[in-house]
């Protein structure tokens, strides 16, 4: 099976208000676990949210397109089921992947700075047509094309999603190039946090990978 991971950048003009909310805190994120479009064109969605619950829900209540929602607690996050009448570019974006052979590999990760990324399984030769249907001015970048191996583990190591994000960004900005062409500050800018936080994510992620390699 062929696997493609894609990242999208939504400018403020076409960004959902709750996506904008993630800019307010370091490390805040929401992961879309599953969604469905109902016959009345409402989208019902299930999210895992890492952000202050009451502040998040206060902002959510102010959005006219949200018909209703309910929540459930988690260990370090909370779960949100919402009914949203999206419309506009965001609905067009989701619609680009409807009626295709692509299967999304959850979660669809929403991050600060209007970033959204997810993986899909399907024929790479059809990817160009799908991505061409993504509306302007959403930017698209393909992060990886390869074989699907299943799971969400890296080299046998248990990493947090934030550590994985920092490691991927570090490779992308040249932090692991020889000679090094990117800095911790570049990683921090890429993932929307402070340099000290980015450095901590990198150190913990690297330690987990080295430990898993030496134990293997």
LINMOMO-V290980 format. One record per residue. N is the residue number from 0. RES is the residue in one small letter. SS is DSSP state (H for helix, E for strand, C for the rest). BURIAL is # if it has 24 or more other ideal C-beta (glycine too) atoms within 12 Angstrom, else .. Layout:
((N	RES	SS	BURIAL) (N	RES	SS	BURIAL))
This chain:
((0	x	C	.) (1	x	E	.) (2	x	E	#) (3	x	E	#) (4	x	E	#) (5	x	E	#) (6	x	E	#) (7	x	E	#) (8	x	E	#) (9	x	C	#) (10	x	C	.) (11	x	H	.) (12	x	H	.) (13	x	H	#) (14	x	C	#) (15	x	C	#) (16	x	H	#) (17	x	H	#) (18	x	H	#) (19	x	H	#) (20	x	H	#) (21	x	H	#) (22	x	H	#) (23	x	H	.) (24	x	C	.) (25	x	C	#) (26	x	C	#) (27	x	C	#) (28	x	E	#) (29	x	E	#) (30	x	E	#) (31	x	E	#) (32	x	E	#) (33	x	E	.) (34	x	E	#) (35	x	E	.) (36	x	E	.) (37	x	C	.) (38	x	C	.) (39	x	C	.) (40	x	C	.) (41	x	C	.) (42	x	E	#) (43	x	E	#) (44	x	E	#) (45	x	E	#) (46	x	E	#) (47	x	E	#) (48	x	E	#) (49	x	E	#) (50	x	C	#) (51	x	C	.) (52	x	H	.) (53	x	H	.) (54	x	H	.) (55	x	H	#) (56	x	H	.) (57	x	H	.) (58	x	H	#) (59	x	H	#) (60	x	H	.) (61	x	C	.) (62	x	C	#) (63	x	C	.) (64	x	C	#) (65	x	E	#) (66	x	E	.) (67	x	E	.) (68	x	E	#) (69	x	E	.) (70	x	E	.) (71	x	E	.) (72	x	E	.) (73	x	C	.) (74	x	C	.) (75	x	C	.) (76	x	C	#) (77	x	E	#) (78	x	E	#) (79	x	E	#) (80	x	E	#) (81	x	E	#) (82	x	E	#) (83	x	E	#) (84	x	C	.) (85	x	C	#) (86	x	C	.) (87	x	H	.) (88	x	H	#) (89	x	H	#) (90	x	H	.) (91	x	H	.) (92	x	H	#) (93	x	H	#) (94	x	H	.) (95	x	C	#) (96	x	C	#) (97	x	C	.) (98	x	C	.) (99	x	C	.) (100	x	C	.) (101	x	C	#) (102	x	E	.) (103	x	E	#) (104	x	E	#) (105	x	E	.) (106	x	E	#) (107	x	E	#) (108	x	E	#) (109	x	E	#) (110	x	E	#) (111	x	H	#) (112	x	H	#) (113	x	H	#) (114	x	E	#) (115	x	E	#) (116	x	E	#) (117	x	E	#) (118	x	E	#) (119	x	E	#) (120	x	E	#) (121	x	C	#) (122	x	C	.) (123	x	H	#) (124	x	H	.) (125	x	H	.) (126	x	H	#) (127	x	H	.) (128	x	H	.) (129	x	H	#) (130	x	H	#) (131	x	H	.) (132	x	C	.) (133	x	C	#) (134	x	C	.) (135	x	C	.) (136	x	C	.) (137	x	C	#) (138	x	E	.) (139	x	E	#) (140	x	E	.) (141	x	E	#) (142	x	E	#) (143	x	E	#) (144	x	E	.) (145	x	E	.) (146	x	E	.) (147	x	C	.) (148	x	C	.) (149	x	C	.) (150	x	C	.) (151	x	C	.) (152	x	C	.) (153	x	E	#) (154	x	C	.) (155	x	C	.) (156	x	E	#) (157	x	C	.) (158	x	C	#) (159	x	C	.) (160	x	H	#) (161	x	H	#) (162	x	H	#) (163	x	H	#) (164	x	H	#) (165	x	H	#) (166	x	H	#) (167	x	H	#) (168	x	H	#) (169	x	H	#) (170	x	H	#) (171	x	H	#) (172	x	H	#) (173	x	C	.) (174	x	C	#) (175	x	C	#) (176	x	C	.) (177	x	C	.) (178	x	C	.) (179	x	C	.) (180	x	C	.) (181	x	C	#) (182	x	C	.) (183	x	H	#) (184	x	H	.) (185	x	H	#) (186	x	H	#) (187	x	H	#) (188	x	H	#) (189	x	H	#) (190	x	H	#) (191	x	C	#) (192	x	C	#) (193	x	C	.) (194	x	H	.) (195	x	H	.) (196	x	H	#) (197	x	H	#) (198	x	H	#) (199	x	H	#) (200	x	H	#) (201	x	H	#) (202	x	H	.) (203	x	H	.) (204	x	H	#) (205	x	H	#) (206	x	H	.) (207	x	H	#) (208	x	H	#) (209	x	H	.) (210	x	H	.) (211	x	H	.) (212	x	H	.) (213	x	H	.) (214	x	H	.) (215	x	C	.))
